[in-house]
Amino acid sequence: MFIKKIISKSTALFKLDSLIEKSGVKLIFPFYHTISDDYIAHLKHLYPILSTKRFREDLDFLLKNYSPMSSAELLNSNPVDLNRNRRFFLSFDDGLSEIYHTIAPILMEKGIPATFFLNTDFIDNKDLFYRLKTSILIEKIIEEGISDSQKRAISHLLKIIGINYNLPKDLLKIDYQTKEVLEEIAAVVNVDFKEYSKEKSPYLTTTEIKSLINQGFNIGAHSCSHPFYFLISEEDQVSETLNSISFLKEKFNVAVNMFAFPYTDFEVKKSFFEKISSEVALSFGTASLKLDTVSTNFQRIPMERKNSAEEILKEEYLLFILKKLVNKHQIIRH
Ligand SMILES: [Zn+2]
């Protein structure tokens, strides 16, 4: 963490060109979740929401230094040619509705292809990812306050799952395994998730996804329910993956051969990649600038941070170069 801090403070000393040369990494995979100039209660407490201004700056910076690569090109490239020129492959996770309303129009305007990785359980707002529910509850408590008895009830519910409740942000400690408690807390603070979904439509609808496909965008799978893969059995990892792929193929009648891991591909074994290989041509992790011993698995760079795209990339290149010195720049799978 200390080294990371020094690196992020020293990016101005380096030129991107020389970092690219030194690292040998010319093909990069930046990714985002959403872009918005509006207030979004269901995302506000999860990660920084970048503005359209910042997004345009990121894209202009990427276009100036790399040329965009489409999913078809990535799929059809010979692996040895992939790293020959400076390219970027852009993708977005979770299938949030801003993709249709805000992101796609900007990408069309700039002529940038993209892949949208969708969670099939959430399309059409059939359900809300538990993290979104958490953000909604935190926002409600902060904005409207709670009575002493409501606070006691929440503390009691959280104590059962081993969480001490002091601040609204403590709700972020609720995990995938204990997410059912969110329904009970919602009842305490009078939040109706179904009503919220209906009113705000956080996720893309079928019609919107069809329209994005017609505009030339690519869709990929991001699992059904967005679990941590390292917490579930390999059998469940395979079914979450293959079920989400077949759902999208059937519903939208398009080829779906890309998959992005929900959260992270940390500790996912070689045998998993073998089991999905008939359906998944390429997969994507979130470990930033890193190589992977599974040649069809690419690591993407999370771009939703406070510093600019230039600073993020320089920081990641510097880290990559340092890790390479001690042979830690590659994810080794067994
Ligand atoms: Zn995700």
Residues whose N, C-alpha, C, O or C-beta is under 5 A from the ligand:
A	BS01	ZN	D93 D94 P262 Y263
